[in-house]
Amino acid sequence: MAKKTYDLLFKLLLIGDSGVGKTCILFRFSDNHFTTTFISTIGIDFKIKTVELRGKKIKLQIWDTAGQERFHTITTSYYRGAMGIMLVYDITNEKTFDDIVKWLRNIDEHANEDVEKMILGNKCDMEEKRVVSKERGEAIAREHGIRFMETSAKANINIDRAFSELAEAILDKTAGRDADADHARIAVERRPSRAPPARACCS
Amino acid sequence: MSLHKARIKAFEDILNKDVIDFDQLRKLAFNGIPDEKGLRSVVWKILLHYIPHEKDARESTLKKKRQLYLQFIDEIIVTPGGDADHPLNISPDSSWSTYFKDNEVLLQIDKDVRRLCPEISFFQSATEFPCEKVVNSNGMKRLHKRVEQSVLKYATLERRGLGVAKLSSEIRRSDSLTSGDYVPLNEGCEAHWEVVERMLFLYAKLNPGQGYVQGMNEIIGPIYHTFANDADKDNREHAEADCFFSFTNLMSEIRDFFIRTLDETESGINYMMDRLGSCLRSHDPAVWDRLELQELRPQYYSFRWLTLLLSQEFSLPDVERIWDSLFADEKRFNFLIYICCAMILLVRENLLNGDFASNVKLLQNFPPMDVSLILNKAAEIASA
């Protein structure tokens, strides 16, 4: 058998209003760069990063979603498979913070019950434009029993930490499930390249 | 005569006829419109049914439409008010309540036009022909001003000596929501992204059932870029009006892709994705099986491909070349499906050998490739 490149696979999802910096957060985490020249995300985007936690190699499969309402049917279909969800708002934009409640409701409706959640107040480098205090962010997180952090993709504040904490929380839960994850992966790899006839003839 | 010159002449011959042979023009355009002499600009206008086939009627149509557009600006981009009306008026008919609602739409547009085609400098640069009514209005008709964030920073009361109080206050205004190079220009000038912002806002106001949906910026961008770079000065000057109506016509054909409640209908995006799936399955069952097995759903990549007519997958010149064929397609947008299918077939070896993650990445970041290779493959599929 080929050497394992990872021990566990975690699926994460980034959600939040348009323009709060979801793509920038992900880009900072996966490529350690920041750029303002991002086009808007249409539908859903995807990145992979492997991290090491407690001696385990964990492959993070991270889905970046479009913020606008129109894309919700497309994006909510990803909620179900997600093990961790990062809910992002922009500390310089009141509405994106108000909408947190809406996003939480979305998670309740579409995600697994035991999904790990985290709220991120992004753009915390822009102190002079801040309109949402850190205390308010903490308060809403506490109210819903969710982790909270202020981040800046631009200044690289708390980005790695946010992802590791979320991954660690999932790891705590999944500790006993290694075998299952492994099994699923091998099963996929061992499938013949042609689909079984039953699949081929259905339409 | 070189082959290229012969092509240009072939276009000119068709365009100079009293009545254009539309089928002939379509066939010619399908294989690409030359970049020279503003040909793409005029041919797109015809293919998108903005200007008539009759040569004589063109001038008057353009004049009428361009005038109408100015009227839209006058009537739609207005500051509310009036004797009995005020910002705190809670009546639903208050022009202020509409104004505030509009600003929510505008805020989304503003975010998106400031990140349109960042790989080229065009949209950040000044237009040669700013809209006079807007740029000389003391900021009154500047749309981005309406959604500019202003923050009341502080006000301090200073007292010096005997009772001389000085109130110093500072109101800071943020430059923009997104930092970067998309800064508004001074009075008298405007950047191309400001023009795009205005067109999208007018479109949203005139199509209230649909409003503005993210991605429309990526549809209007290439059209405006083409029109604003026309060889003819008069056409460049009216690029905004011409683009607005051509975009509106194009949207009338693809707007259902942008409407969530129509996703499942025959004109909706899910149906398009299904069609791409069947096309792939019949042309390359091995790849189709592979993607199915990996549970790599078409939504992961083709939602964006189809909704945006591939505008985010290629560089602007390539997008323009692809759109020549798309617009010239007799059954719009069948050929789009074939192009998407061709793209998948051209990376089939990678897909057959890649795991789920590398395959999603490959399809979401389609590798740079000679676009004629893709179009030829698509034509092959179309004729199969």
Interface residues (C-beta under 8 A of the other chain):
Chain A: S18 G19 T36 T37 F38 I39 S40 I42 G43 I44 D45 F46 K47 I48 K59 Q61 A66 G67 Q68 E69 R70 F71 H72 T73 I74 S77 T92 N93 E128 K129 V131 V188 R191 S193 R194 A195 R199 A200 S203
Chain B: Q108 K111 D112 R115 L116 C117 P118 E119 Q149 V151 K153 R172 S174 L177 T178 S179 G180 V213 Q214 G215 N217 E218 F258 I259 R260 D263 S278 P285 A286 D289 R290 E292 L293 Q294 Q299 Y300 F303 R304 T307 L308 Q312 L352 F356 A357 V360 K361 Q364
